[in-house]
Amino acid sequence: MFVNRVSLRFRLALIFAVGNLATLLVVTGVLYLAFRHQIRSRNRQILEAKVQEIVSILTRSPHDRAALQEELGSESDQNQPVLLWLRVMQGSDTILETAGMADRLPAEWMSQQLKGRGKRDHRRYLLSETRVGEQRIQGALDITQDEHLIDGYWQRLVYAMILAAAGCAALGWWAAHRGLRPLREIIQSTERISAHRLQERLEPGVVPPELEDLVQALNAMLDRLNQAFERLARFSSDLAHELRTPITNLMGETEVMLSKERSGEEYRQVLESSLEEHRRLSRLISRMLFLARAEDPSAIIEKSSIDAGKLVGDLLGYFEAMADEQGIHMNGDGTGTFLGDPDMIRQALVNLVSNALDATPEGGRVMVHVSVEGGRAQLEVVDTGRGIDRAELPRILDRFYRTRDTLDQKRPGTGLGLAIVQSIAILHGGTFEIRSDLGRGTNATLRFPV
């Protein structure tokens, strides 16, 4: 949880600093090891070369002490401190040695140290011991200054590495801050967008390629919000209009009746009229509640097996009397079985058939076809009625929308029937389509997978 709360800028700066620190560690480590190896290799070569000169003298002239003394004395200089010490021994006896070596580097101590490096009296030495027959040659090179040089070099590298890491962290912080500037500009642009400015969009072309997908996603979200806001505004306006009429009628009738004494028959007529308005309000509220539940993302429908033939037969039986009264010939057919919510499917067909009967004149026909093909169910209602103007088709599924013909003839209705059918289709994972033209009838088709 804490890691998720760490700022992106800090993360980028930390990654940048750690990456550079790792690189610096590798580089400084290689440089240090190379420098140390070079210094120590040179010192060992110096010591071994001098010891080999003594070995050569002992090999050529084992008893030539003058040559040995001269070689050992060549390392002594009154003006410079002795750095190279040599000793020739036979058994435990010292034959020759550099002046002062016995006090500084006793033979027993050197024998104990064997080869390698040793430390005595705060000074460091590179030691060597070689045998030539019964004689031993001990050599020691004072490397104190070189070791101090190596240690100092390492310290300077560490200090430089710490400073470089701090500089890299600061540079990483600046680079992250600079690199995130387009993101801050996107935030500022989105903050300017409000409910009254949902038409504004972010410009993908002015941001880095890595942020283009984000900008496009935000623009797509704004498109959806704008569409939803427009639908909500239109819906609120239509709902207020639909509710205002029956409520105004109820209030007007009530005020008129209360203005003076009325007979029992007059009260009865007003109550009957009010009851009709209450029924209209009840239908409107019920349909609105259904649409609200249908649009809930968590809404779950209970599917069961539906027999298409029985569904069509029940529907024709339900509308038979109404069709005969209006002089409309009605038939249908259904084949196969499919999965769906029986109540919702029946409601969708009832809404479609009701609209078809309302739009079909006497002598017309209404056909209902339900079939299952290729894993998809198709519910189709076709009529030979007055049809719908093509200019009105894009809005025919909007809530509360009624065609001009319906309004002119003052036919009852709420304009929610087709919106409910579309919601049922969406809940079943399908589509709803209407094809129509004035004077040529209407074909309403609901399809969804089974």
ABEGO torsion letter per residue (X at the ends): XAAAABBAAAAAAAAAAAAAAAAAAAAAAAAAAAAAAAAAAAAAAAAAAAAAAAAAAAAABAABAAAAAAAAAAABBAABBBABBBBBBBEABBABBBBGAAAABBAAAAAAAEBEBBBBGGBBBBBBBBBBEABBBBBBBBAAAAAAAAAAAAAAAAAAAAAAAAAAAAAAAAAAAAAAAAAAAAAAAAAABBAAAAABBBBAAABBAAAAAAAAAAAAAAAAAAAAAAAAAAAAAAAAAAAAAAAAAAAAAAAAAAABBBBAAAAAAAAAAAAAAAAAAAAAAAAAAAAAAAABAABBBBBBBBBAAAAAAAAAAAAAAAAAAAGBBBBBBBBEBBBBBAAAAAAAAAAAAAAAAAABBBGBBBBBBBBBBGGBBBBBBBBABAEBBAAAAAAAABBGBBBAAAAAAGBBEAGAAAAAAAAAAAAAGBBBBBBBBBGAEBBBBBBBBX
